[in-house]
Amino acid sequence: MLPRELRSRAARRARETGVSMGQFVRQSIERALQPASVKKGRFLDLPVYEGPGPSDVSSRVDDYLYGERRDLR
């Protein structure tokens, strides 16, 4: 059972996406029950690197990204 407003919004979204109300509800529940690291579209939440790293990254970010600084004069 869904409150009237929620049911109306869900039915509207189901029509917009071209699926039945039942299919929309099943897909929504599947998405809600996925582990956080698997949710589609949430790639920024995934770890990029899990190994050890240098302790001075914040102060030498340009060196790590672009290489050691050189005097260009």
Phi and psi restraints in degrees (range 20) as a CNS / XPLOR table:
assign (resid 1 and name C) (resid 2 and name N)
       (resid 2 and name CA) (resid 2 and name C) 1.0 -123.2 20.0 2
assign (resid 2 and name N) (resid 2 and name CA)
       (resid 2 and name C) (resid 3 and name N) 1.0 144.7 20.0 2
assign (resid 2 and name C) (resid 3 and name N)
       (resid 3 and name CA) (resid 3 and name C) 1.0 -59.8 20.0 2
assign (resid 3 and name N) (resid 3 and name CA)
       (resid 3 and name C) (resid 4 and name N) 1.0 150.0 20.0 2
assign (resid 3 and name C) (resid 4 and name N)
       (resid 4 and name CA) (resid 4 and name C) 1.0 -52.1 20.0 2
assign (resid 4 and name N) (resid 4 and name CA)
       (resid 4 and name C) (resid 5 and name N) 1.0 -48.0 20.0 2
assign (resid 4 and name C) (resid 5 and name N)
       (resid 5 and name CA) (resid 5 and name C) 1.0 -63.3 20.0 2
assign (resid 5 and name N) (resid 5 and name CA)
       (resid 5 and name C) (resid 6 and name N) 1.0 -42.8 20.0 2
assign (resid 5 and name C) (resid 6 and name N)
       (resid 6 and name CA) (resid 6 and name C) 1.0 -66.0 20.0 2
assign (resid 6 and name N) (resid 6 and name CA)
       (resid 6 and name C) (resid 7 and name N) 1.0 -42.2 20.0 2
assign (resid 6 and name C) (resid 7 and name N)
       (resid 7 and name CA) (resid 7 and name C) 1.0 -61.9 20.0 2
assign (resid 7 and name N) (resid 7 and name CA)
       (resid 7 and name C) (resid 8 and name N) 1.0 -41.5 20.0 2
assign (resid 7 and name C) (resid 8 and name N)
       (resid 8 and name CA) (resid 8 and name C) 1.0 -63.2 20.0 2
assign (resid 8 and name N) (resid 8 and name CA)
       (resid 8 and name C) (resid 9 and name N) 1.0 -45.0 20.0 2
assign (resid 8 and name C) (resid 9 and name N)
       (resid 9 and name CA) (resid 9 and name C) 1.0 -64.3 20.0 2
assign (resid 9 and name N) (resid 9 and name CA)
       (resid 9 and name C) (resid 10 and name N) 1.0 -40.7 20.0 2
assign (resid 9 and name C) (resid 10 and name N)
       (resid 10 and name CA) (resid 10 and name C) 1.0 -65.9 20.0 2
assign (resid 10 and name N) (resid 10 and name CA)
       (resid 10 and name C) (resid 11 and name N) 1.0 -43.1 20.0 2
assign (resid 10 and name C) (resid 11 and name N)
       (resid 11 and name CA) (resid 11 and name C) 1.0 -62.8 20.0 2
assign (resid 11 and name N) (resid 11 and name CA)
       (resid 11 and name C) (resid 12 and name N) 1.0 -40.8 20.0 2
assign (resid 11 and name C) (resid 12 and name N)
       (resid 12 and name CA) (resid 12 and name C) 1.0 -61.9 20.0 2
assign (resid 12 and name N) (resid 12 and name CA)
       (resid 12 and name C) (resid 13 and name N) 1.0 -45.7 20.0 2
assign (resid 12 and name C) (resid 13 and name N)
       (resid 13 and name CA) (resid 13 and name C) 1.0 -66.0 20.0 2
assign (resid 13 and name N) (resid 13 and name CA)
       (resid 13 and name C) (resid 14 and name N) 1.0 -38.4 20.0 2
assign (resid 13 and name C) (resid 14 and name N)
       (resid 14 and name CA) (resid 14 and name C) 1.0 -60.3 20.0 2
assign (resid 14 and name N) (resid 14 and name CA)
       (resid 14 and name C) (resid 15 and name N) 1.0 -45.8 20.0 2
assign (resid 14 and name C) (resid 15 and name N)
       (resid 15 and name CA) (resid 15 and name C) 1.0 -61.7 20.0 2
assign (resid 15 and name N) (resid 15 and name CA)
       (resid 15 and name C) (resid 16 and name N) 1.0 -43.3 20.0 2
assign (resid 15 and name C) (resid 16 and name N)
       (resid 16 and name CA) (resid 16 and name C) 1.0 -61.3 20.0 2
assign (resid 16 and name N) (resid 16 and name CA)
       (resid 16 and name C) (resid 17 and name N) 1.0 -35.5 20.0 2
assign (resid 16 and name C) (resid 17 and name N)
       (resid 17 and name CA) (resid 17 and name C) 1.0 -93.7 20.0 2
assign (resid 17 and name N) (resid 17 and name CA)
       (resid 17 and name C) (resid 18 and name N) 1.0 -2.5 20.0 2
assign (resid 17 and name C) (resid 18 and name N)
       (resid 18 and name CA) (resid 18 and name C) 1.0 74.5 20.0 2
assign (resid 18 and name N) (resid 18 and name CA)
       (resid 18 and name C) (resid 19 and name N) 1.0 30.4 20.0 2
assign (resid 18 and name C) (resid 19 and name N)
       (resid 19 and name CA) (resid 19 and name C) 1.0 -123.5 20.0 2
assign (resid 19 and name N) (resid 19 and name CA)
       (resid 19 and name C) (resid 20 and name N) 1.0 163.8 20.0 2
assign (resid 19 and name C) (resid 20 and name N)
       (resid 20 and name CA) (resid 20 and name C) 1.0 -71.8 20.0 2
assign (resid 20 and name N) (resid 20 and name CA)
       (resid 20 and name C) (resid 21 and name N) 1.0 162.8 20.0 2
assign (resid 20 and name C) (resid 21 and name N)
       (resid 21 and name CA) (resid 21 and name C) 1.0 -60.7 20.0 2
assign (resid 21 and name N) (resid 21 and name CA)
       (resid 21 and name C) (resid 22 and name N) 1.0 -42.3 20.0 2
assign (resid 21 and name C) (resid 22 and name N)
       (resid 22 and name CA) (resid 22 and name C) 1.0 -61.8 20.0 2
assign (resid 22 and name N) (resid 22 and name CA)
       (resid 22 and name C) (resid 23 and name N) 1.0 -44.8 20.0 2
assign (resid 22 and name C) (resid 23 and name N)
       (resid 23 and name CA) (resid 23 and name C) 1.0 -63.7 20.0 2
assign (resid 23 and name N) (resid 23 and name CA)
       (resid 23 and name C) (resid 24 and name N) 1.0 -41.4 20.0 2
assign (resid 23 and name C) (resid 24 and name N)
       (resid 24 and name CA) (resid 24 and name C) 1.0 -60.7 20.0 2
assign (resid 24 and name N) (resid 24 and name CA)
       (resid 24 and name C) (resid 25 and name N) 1.0 -44.2 20.0 2
assign (resid 24 and name C) (resid 25 and name N)
       (resid 25 and name CA) (resid 25 and name C) 1.0 -63.6 20.0 2
assign (resid 25 and name N) (resid 25 and name CA)
       (resid 25 and name C) (resid 26 and name N) 1.0 -44.8 20.0 2
assign (resid 25 and name C) (resid 26 and name N)
       (resid 26 and name CA) (resid 26 and name C) 1.0 -61.2 20.0 2
assign (resid 26 and name N) (resid 26 and name CA)
       (resid 26 and name C) (resid 27 and name N) 1.0 -45.6 20.0 2
assign (resid 26 and name C) (resid 27 and name N)
       (resid 27 and name CA) (resid 27 and name C) 1.0 -62.6 20.0 2
assign (resid 27 and name N) (resid 27 and name CA)
       (resid 27 and name C) (resid 28 and name N) 1.0 -41.1 20.0 2
assign (resid 27 and name C) (resid 28 and name N)
       (resid 28 and name CA) (resid 28 and name C) 1.0 -64.4 20.0 2
assign (resid 28 and name N) (resid 28 and name CA)
       (resid 28 and name C) (resid 29 and name N) 1.0 -41.9 20.0 2
assign (resid 28 and name C) (resid 29 and name N)
       (resid 29 and name CA) (resid 29 and name C) 1.0 -66.5 20.0 2
assign (resid 29 and name N) (resid 29 and name CA)
       (resid 29 and name C) (resid 30 and name N) 1.0 -42.7 20.0 2
assign (resid 29 and name C) (resid 30 and name N)
       (resid 30 and name CA) (resid 30 and name C) 1.0 -57.9 20.0 2
assign (resid 30 and name N) (resid 30 and name CA)
       (resid 30 and name C) (resid 31 and name N) 1.0 -46.8 20.0 2
assign (resid 30 and name C) (resid 31 and name N)
       (resid 31 and name CA) (resid 31 and name C) 1.0 -61.7 20.0 2
assign (resid 31 and name N) (resid 31 and name CA)
       (resid 31 and name C) (resid 32 and name N) 1.0 -42.2 20.0 2
assign (resid 31 and name C) (resid 32 and name N)
       (resid 32 and name CA) (resid 32 and name C) 1.0 -67.2 20.0 2
assign (resid 32 and name N) (resid 32 and name CA)
       (resid 32 and name C) (resid 33 and name N) 1.0 -28.2 20.0 2
assign (resid 32 and name C) (resid 33 and name N)
       (resid 33 and name CA) (resid 33 and name C) 1.0 -94.5 20.0 2
assign (resid 33 and name N) (resid 33 and name CA)
       (resid 33 and name C) (resid 34 and name N) 1.0 -0.9 20.0 2
assign (resid 33 and name C) (resid 34 and name N)
       (resid 34 and name CA) (resid 34 and name C) 1.0 -69.6 20.0 2
assign (resid 34 and name N) (resid 34 and name CA)
       (resid 34 and name C) (resid 35 and name N) 1.0 145.9 20.0 2
assign (resid 34 and name C) (resid 35 and name N)
       (resid 35 and name CA) (resid 35 and name C) 1.0 -58.5 20.0 2
assign (resid 35 and name N) (resid 35 and name CA)
       (resid 35 and name C) (resid 36 and name N) 1.0 148.7 20.0 2
assign (resid 35 and name C) (resid 36 and name N)
       (resid 36 and name CA) (resid 36 and name C) 1.0 -55.0 20.0 2
assign (resid 36 and name N) (resid 36 and name CA)
       (resid 36 and name C) (resid 37 and name N) 1.0 -36.7 20.0 2
assign (resid 36 and name C) (resid 37 and name N)
       (resid 37 and name CA) (resid 37 and name C) 1.0 -77.4 20.0 2
assign (resid 37 and name N) (resid 37 and name CA)
       (resid 37 and name C) (resid 38 and name N) 1.0 -5.5 20.0 2
assign (resid 37 and name C) (resid 38 and name N)
       (resid 38 and name CA) (resid 38 and name C) 1.0 -106.8 20.0 2
assign (resid 38 and name N) (resid 38 and name CA)
       (resid 38 and name C) (resid 39 and name N) 1.0 -12.3 20.0 2
assign (resid 38 and name C) (resid 39 and name N)
       (resid 39 and name CA) (resid 39 and name C) 1.0 -57.3 20.0 2
assign (resid 39 and name N) (resid 39 and name CA)
       (resid 39 and name C) (resid 40 and name N) 1.0 132.1 20.0 2
assign (resid 39 and name C) (resid 40 and name N)
       (resid 40 and name CA) (resid 40 and name C) 1.0 -68.0 20.0 2
assign (resid 40 and name N) (resid 40 and name CA)
       (resid 40 and name C) (resid 41 and name N) 1.0 142.5 20.0 2
assign (resid 40 and name C) (resid 41 and name N)
       (resid 41 and name CA) (resid 41 and name C) 1.0 80.7 20.0 2
assign (resid 41 and name N) (resid 41 and name CA)
       (resid 41 and name C) (resid 42 and name N) 1.0 3.8 20.0 2
assign (resid 41 and name C) (resid 42 and name N)
       (resid 42 and name CA) (resid 42 and name C) 1.0 -112.5 20.0 2
assign (resid 42 and name N) (resid 42 and name CA)
       (resid 42 and name C) (resid 43 and name N) 1.0 36.8 20.0 2
assign (resid 42 and name C) (resid 43 and name N)
       (resid 43 and name CA) (resid 43 and name C) 1.0 -61.1 20.0 2
assign (resid 43 and name N) (resid 43 and name CA)
       (resid 43 and name C) (resid 44 and name N) 1.0 -24.1 20.0 2
assign (resid 43 and name C) (resid 44 and name N)
       (resid 44 and name CA) (resid 44 and name C) 1.0 -70.2 20.0 2
assign (resid 44 and name N) (resid 44 and name CA)
       (resid 44 and name C) (resid 45 and name N) 1.0 -17.2 20.0 2
assign (resid 44 and name C) (resid 45 and name N)
       (resid 45 and name CA) (resid 45 and name C) 1.0 -85.0 20.0 2
assign (resid 45 and name N) (resid 45 and name CA)
       (resid 45 and name C) (resid 46 and name N) 1.0 -11.0 20.0 2
assign (resid 45 and name C) (resid 46 and name N)
       (resid 46 and name CA) (resid 46 and name C) 1.0 -82.9 20.0 2
assign (resid 46 and name N) (resid 46 and name CA)
       (resid 46 and name C) (resid 47 and name N) 1.0 142.0 20.0 2
assign (resid 46 and name C) (resid 47 and name N)
       (resid 47 and name CA) (resid 47 and name C) 1.0 -66.3 20.0 2
assign (resid 47 and name N) (resid 47 and name CA)
       (resid 47 and name C) (resid 48 and name N) 1.0 140.0 20.0 2
assign (resid 47 and name C) (resid 48 and name N)
       (resid 48 and name CA) (resid 48 and name C) 1.0 -91.6 20.0 2
assign (resid 48 and name N) (resid 48 and name CA)
       (resid 48 and name C) (resid 49 and name N) 1.0 -41.8 20.0 2
assign (resid 48 and name C) (resid 49 and name N)
       (resid 49 and name CA) (resid 49 and name C) 1.0 -143.8 20.0 2
assign (resid 49 and name N) (resid 49 and name CA)
       (resid 49 and name C) (resid 50 and name N) 1.0 130.1 20.0 2
assign (resid 49 and name C) (resid 50 and name N)
       (resid 50 and name CA) (resid 50 and name C) 1.0 -112.7 20.0 2
assign (resid 50 and name N) (resid 50 and name CA)
       (resid 50 and name C) (resid 51 and name N) 1.0 4.4 20.0 2
assign (resid 50 and name C) (resid 51 and name N)
       (resid 51 and name CA) (resid 51 and name C) 1.0 -90.0 20.0 2
assign (resid 51 and name N) (resid 51 and name CA)
       (resid 51 and name C) (resid 52 and name N) 1.0 -177.2 20.0 2
assign (resid 51 and name C) (resid 52 and name N)
       (resid 52 and name CA) (resid 52 and name C) 1.0 -69.7 20.0 2
assign (resid 52 and name N) (resid 52 and name CA)
       (resid 52 and name C) (resid 53 and name N) 1.0 154.6 20.0 2
assign (resid 52 and name C) (resid 53 and name N)
       (resid 53 and name CA) (resid 53 and name C) 1.0 -142.3 20.0 2
assign (resid 53 and name N) (resid 53 and name CA)
       (resid 53 and name C) (resid 54 and name N) 1.0 168.5 20.0 2
assign (resid 53 and name C) (resid 54 and name N)
       (resid 54 and name CA) (resid 54 and name C) 1.0 -66.1 20.0 2
assign (resid 54 and name N) (resid 54 and name CA)
       (resid 54 and name C) (resid 55 and name N) 1.0 151.1 20.0 2
assign (resid 54 and name C) (resid 55 and name N)
       (resid 55 and name CA) (resid 55 and name C) 1.0 -84.6 20.0 2
assign (resid 55 and name N) (resid 55 and name CA)
       (resid 55 and name C) (resid 56 and name N) 1.0 -8.8 20.0 2
assign (resid 55 and name C) (resid 56 and name N)
       (resid 56 and name CA) (resid 56 and name C) 1.0 -109.7 20.0 2
assign (resid 56 and name N) (resid 56 and name CA)
       (resid 56 and name C) (resid 57 and name N) 1.0 25.7 20.0 2
assign (resid 56 and name C) (resid 57 and name N)
       (resid 57 and name CA) (resid 57 and name C) 1.0 -59.6 20.0 2
assign (resid 57 and name N) (resid 57 and name CA)
       (resid 57 and name C) (resid 58 and name N) 1.0 -43.5 20.0 2
assign (resid 57 and name C) (resid 58 and name N)
       (resid 58 and name CA) (resid 58 and name C) 1.0 -63.7 20.0 2
assign (resid 58 and name N) (resid 58 and name CA)
       (resid 58 and name C) (resid 59 and name N) 1.0 -32.2 20.0 2
assign (resid 58 and name C) (resid 59 and name N)
       (resid 59 and name CA) (resid 59 and name C) 1.0 -89.7 20.0 2
assign (resid 59 and name N) (resid 59 and name CA)
       (resid 59 and name C) (resid 60 and name N) 1.0 -15.8 20.0 2
assign (resid 59 and name C) (resid 60 and name N)
       (resid 60 and name CA) (resid 60 and name C) 1.0 -125.5 20.0 2
assign (resid 60 and name N) (resid 60 and name CA)
       (resid 60 and name C) (resid 61 and name N) 1.0 30.9 20.0 2
assign (resid 60 and name C) (resid 61 and name N)
       (resid 61 and name CA) (resid 61 and name C) 1.0 -56.4 20.0 2
assign (resid 61 and name N) (resid 61 and name CA)
       (resid 61 and name C) (resid 62 and name N) 1.0 -42.5 20.0 2
assign (resid 61 and name C) (resid 62 and name N)
       (resid 62 and name CA) (resid 62 and name C) 1.0 -63.8 20.0 2
assign (resid 62 and name N) (resid 62 and name CA)
       (resid 62 and name C) (resid 63 and name N) 1.0 -39.7 20.0 2
assign (resid 62 and name C) (resid 63 and name N)
       (resid 63 and name CA) (resid 63 and name C) 1.0 -61.0 20.0 2
assign (resid 63 and name N) (resid 63 and name CA)
       (resid 63 and name C) (resid 64 and name N) 1.0 -42.4 20.0 2
assign (resid 63 and name C) (resid 64 and name N)
       (resid 64 and name CA) (resid 64 and name C) 1.0 -71.2 20.0 2
assign (resid 64 and name N) (resid 64 and name CA)
       (resid 64 and name C) (resid 65 and name N) 1.0 -33.8 20.0 2
assign (resid 64 and name C) (resid 65 and name N)
       (resid 65 and name CA) (resid 65 and name C) 1.0 -79.4 20.0 2
assign (resid 65 and name N) (resid 65 and name CA)
       (resid 65 and name C) (resid 66 and name N) 1.0 -41.6 20.0 2
assign (resid 65 and name C) (resid 66 and name N)
       (resid 66 and name CA) (resid 66 and name C) 1.0 -114.8 20.0 2
assign (resid 66 and name N) (resid 66 and name CA)
       (resid 66 and name C) (resid 67 and name N) 1.0 -3.9 20.0 2
assign (resid 66 and name C) (resid 67 and name N)
       (resid 67 and name CA) (resid 67 and name C) 1.0 102.3 20.0 2
assign (resid 67 and name N) (resid 67 and name CA)
       (resid 67 and name C) (resid 68 and name N) 1.0 170.0 20.0 2
assign (resid 67 and name C) (resid 68 and name N)
       (resid 68 and name CA) (resid 68 and name C) 1.0 -59.6 20.0 2
assign (resid 68 and name N) (resid 68 and name CA)
       (resid 68 and name C) (resid 69 and name N) 1.0 144.1 20.0 2
assign (resid 68 and name C) (resid 69 and name N)
       (resid 69 and name CA) (resid 69 and name C) 1.0 -70.9 20.0 2
assign (resid 69 and name N) (resid 69 and name CA)
       (resid 69 and name C) (resid 70 and name N) 1.0 143.8 20.0 2
assign (resid 69 and name C) (resid 70 and name N)
       (resid 70 and name CA) (resid 70 and name C) 1.0 -130.6 20.0 2
assign (resid 70 and name N) (resid 70 and name CA)
       (resid 70 and name C) (resid 71 and name N) 1.0 145.0 20.0 2
assign (resid 70 and name C) (resid 71 and name N)
       (resid 71 and name CA) (resid 71 and name C) 1.0 -74.9 20.0 2
assign (resid 71 and name N) (resid 71 and name CA)
       (resid 71 and name C) (resid 72 and name N) 1.0 116.9 20.0 2
assign (resid 71 and name C) (resid 72 and name N)
       (resid 72 and name CA) (resid 72 and name C) 1.0 -89.2 20.0 2
assign (resid 72 and name N) (resid 72 and name CA)
       (resid 72 and name C) (resid 73 and name N) 1.0 7.0 20.0 2
